[in-house]
Amino acid sequence: MARINLLPWREAERKRRQRDFAGAALAALAAAGLLALAVHFQMEATIAAQQGRNQYLQSQIAALDVQIKKIKDLEATKANLIARMNVIQALQTSRPEVVHLFDELVITVPEGIFLTKVEQTGKSVIVEGQAQSNARVSSFMRNIESSAWVGNPALQLIENKDQTGTGLSRFRLRFEQRQVGAEGEDGAAKPPGGKPGVRPSASTPANSARPQKQT
């Protein structure tokens, strides 16, 4: 029986398999490298695109910040203008009220009372003065209560003649200024009953709000 030596064939087959394995491994490594490069480039492209979007958003946000600042400046200017308009409107509204206030002081101050100080805070008015008697002060308060433009008198201080040593009583009185919606054609204020306020006639002595010298 003939003998066949298979060792050379097996050695050649083993080397062929080694070459095939090495080629497959190199192909796998190359494919993995190419895949890694593709993933890297894809990630770089995605990051670059996102950075571009971020820069665009930042530029738009900066533009919006500028517009918001302009809007805030406009709102501040508008608030200042509204405040000035309110002040002007308040001054225009209070102008006739001041005239009516001093007009009513001339009307309501009875004879024998001399005012030395008039102070107004909002609608509250505080007057100080001297009176010949406490009855004059009471008459002054009644005149204020019956007036259409002032009211709610409250006596804060009164010093009798003996306390002042001047022969006149000293007093401090607070009252409120009222707002009357309508006026008569002659400028006289109309109280709630509809009748215009009574003005002193030419024969009635009108008392001055300035202090008079005592002899």
Secondary structure, 3 states (H helix, E strand, C coil): CCCCCCHHHHHHHHHHHHHHHHHHHHHHHHHHHHHHHHHHHHHHHHHHHHHHHHHHHHHHHHHHHHHHHHHHHHHHHHHHHHHHHHHHHHHHHHHHHHHHHHHHHHHHCCCCEEEEEEEEECCEEEEEEEECCHHHHHHHHHHHHCCCCEEEEEEEEEECHHHHCCCCEEEEEEEEECCCCCECCCCCECCCCCCCCCCCCCCCCCCCCCCCCCC
